[in-house]
């Protein structure tokens, strides 16, 4: 008896990519170091007073661009990763009161340590898995890979002669070069982490990059979003320990979605070097193709122009007046 031909196909199981609600714009209403909060509530009142006219101008431009009442959510990231000088039980009510006094509504409050880990999940590690270093032309392997060193650059470091070359004649020094430089190079070398007493300590720049990825809603763990904001009922006391607070808290029950197609951040100029490093990091993040397609499809359905490059979806305003 003739045995019929049989074709076998091996199908690799792939988790379903969950969608997340998206605003048009996620606006970060500034950022302060933990020690800034120690200078008293007047610092916050002054800060939000300066942010308010900038935010109102942004809202007007967003309305003109997208028409009607665009979905805009606001957030404030608190640095509890590098220091915890103030307790959430006293700091968060103070923060929200200062914003309200200035006529600004904060929708979400987030912990910076939540960018490093949320329970058993590490957004920082997951983002690291999406990192594709941009090696300069002619790379010879003399520089170890980013995942080993914790250093990421946008080009090629300067060359110096080594001992062996000294025996045969010195090689001339050559300057660092930016990949794809336009006329002149701006070379940036970013530290993503360092090891301290056997523990990996993420850099401020890297956590800020992860924070942008969380706001854009482009990171997944087995298809699921990494962070889901937890509603916080008015009058419910905040904990005394930061680790007892969810990574992202929804403090305005009428808030638009936390994640957004684009992000906008108000900062004073002392944060400019950090955010320049953030852009270098994000320029070398490769999104999961399924997540990219999902976001792009939703943008098309809403007739929203979405830049193809991830880094061009984030915007900043820097000012010494902030």
Buried (B, 14 or more C-beta within 10 A) or exposed (E): EEEEEEEEEEEEEEEEBEEBBBBBBBBBBBBBBBEBBEEEBEBBBBBBBBBBEBBEEBBEEBBEEBEEEBBBBBBBBBBBBBEBEBBBBEBBEBBBEBBEEBEBBBBBBBBBBBBBBBEEBBBBBBBBEBBEBBBBEEEEEEBEEBEEEBBBBBBBBEBEEEEEEEEEEEEEEEEBBBBEEEEEBEBBEBBBBEEEEEEBEBBBBBBBBBBBBBBBBBBBBEEEBBBBBEEBEEEEEBEEEBEEBBBBBBBBEEBBBBBBBBBBBBBBEEBEEBBBBBBBBBBBBEBBEBBBEBBBEBBEEEEBEBEEEBBEBBEBBBEEEB
